[in-house]
Amino acid sequence: MIAASGSLFPELVGLPEIGFKTGILPSQKLEELVAAGHISAATPVLAEQIQPSSIDLRLGAVAYRVRASFLPGENSTVARKLSDHKLHELDLSRPAVLEKGCVYIVPLQEELSLPPQISGKVNPKSSTGRLDIFTRLITDYGRQFEFVPAGYKGKLYAEIVPRTFSVLVREGARLSQLRLTRGAPQFSDADLVRLDEREMLVYGEDEMPVGAMIADGLRLSVDLNGTSDSEIIGYRAKKHSSLIDLDRINYYEPGEFWDPIRRTKNHDLVLDPEDFYILASKEKVRIPPGFAAEMVPYDPSVGEFRIHYAGFFDPGFGYGTDDIKGTRAVLEVRSHEVPFLLEDGQEVGSLTFERLMCLPDRLYGQGIGSSYQKQGLALSKHFKR
């Protein structure tokens, strides 16, 4: 249903209804799948798990420490692999520590019985990525991470590897989000150019529209200049710090876990191998209501670094009638093998856009308690602002 005047989502008022046979399923379609039992759980799915174009997945009651990451392959279930490779079990019905550098497999509460034409993909949630918690989905008989094949029927599992901080978790924690797609819709650069002409996808620091760089998606560059009121252009995680309880919001002092990075004379930054950085994009981007976007790494031939683990942007990110002129993308950055020099304005990734089947009945933002709608350079919600 399209929001009516006076609703929490005035951005949707007056927009033409759209309808396609293929595309990402919006919030109301996800609710229909839950009601029909295609998405189920022993503990009922909560209303707040449903996002504009994704559903949050919850950890189950037990975590298995394993020797190494694995895929079950086409001839095995995850449970069968666990019986051979688990080291010990953790009870998540009470707080439990996931140690930095260790690999865990956690059965999720949600199970799927998808219609034949519906497939899925999972991304870490934003706060998960900003804590450098590496997590990805595994399915029974799966031959690749993160993807749910069309028509899949079975359990879901999360592989979790805290990389920088040991974390305290509990049953029900939501570290990742699933989006479901009907068919395989295509959205070309030409389509993206037309969308930019209509919606103004990119704004600058002065809140004026700027030309979008479109080539295999919407290109994003890194901001190493900072803002007029702050010389801090990023954060580097400390190598040795305390435990982080994922249930504690706006709680931790940033200085106990992060070293601020200040603007240099040359507006550049040397990434040290295997250190973890939080940076921000120079561009302030908008995701219109009928679309979602995913951050993908830039061509690896330009540098051995990884950008953005939690790369999914719901409809309404940086968009709205409440004076939002785009929002910066926060970049989770790790260099590999050798030190690497980043320079201000260097292209580091791109946003690929996908259309929804129809407009969602809610948008990313304050109306649904989103944490990062007006973010600049922002750590995860666990740290004091």
FENVENVEN-V127542 format. One record per run of one state. SS is the DSSP state (alpha for helix, beta for strand, coil for the rest). FROM is the first residue (numbers start at 0). TO is the last residue. If there is no record, write none. Layout:
ss->(SS,SS)
from->(FROM,FROM)
to->(TO,TO)
//
This chain:
ss->(coil,alpha,coil,beta,coil,alpha,coil,beta,coil,alpha,beta,coil,beta,coil,alpha,beta,coil,beta,coil,beta,coil,beta,coil,alpha,coil,beta,coil,beta,coil,beta,coil,beta,coil,beta,coil,alpha,coil,beta,coil,beta,coil,beta,coil,beta,coil,beta,coil,beta,coil,beta,coil,beta,coil,beta,coil,alpha,coil,beta,coil,beta,coil,beta,coil,beta,coil,beta,coil,alpha,coil,beta,coil,beta,coil,beta,coil,beta,coil,beta,coil,alpha,coil,beta,coil)
from->(0,9,12,22,24,26,35,38,40,46,49,50,54,66,77,85,91,95,98,102,113,117,124,125,130,132,139,146,148,152,162,166,169,173,182,188,199,201,203,208,209,213,214,217,222,226,227,229,230,231,237,243,245,251,252,253,256,257,262,267,271,272,273,275,285,290,297,299,302,304,307,311,313,326,335,339,343,346,356,365,368,382,383)
to->(8,11,21,23,25,34,37,39,45,48,49,53,65,76,84,90,94,97,101,112,116,123,124,129,131,138,145,147,151,161,165,168,172,181,187,198,200,202,207,208,212,213,216,221,225,226,228,229,230,236,242,244,250,251,252,255,256,261,266,270,271,272,274,284,289,296,298,301,303,306,310,312,325,334,338,342,345,355,364,367,381,382,384)
//
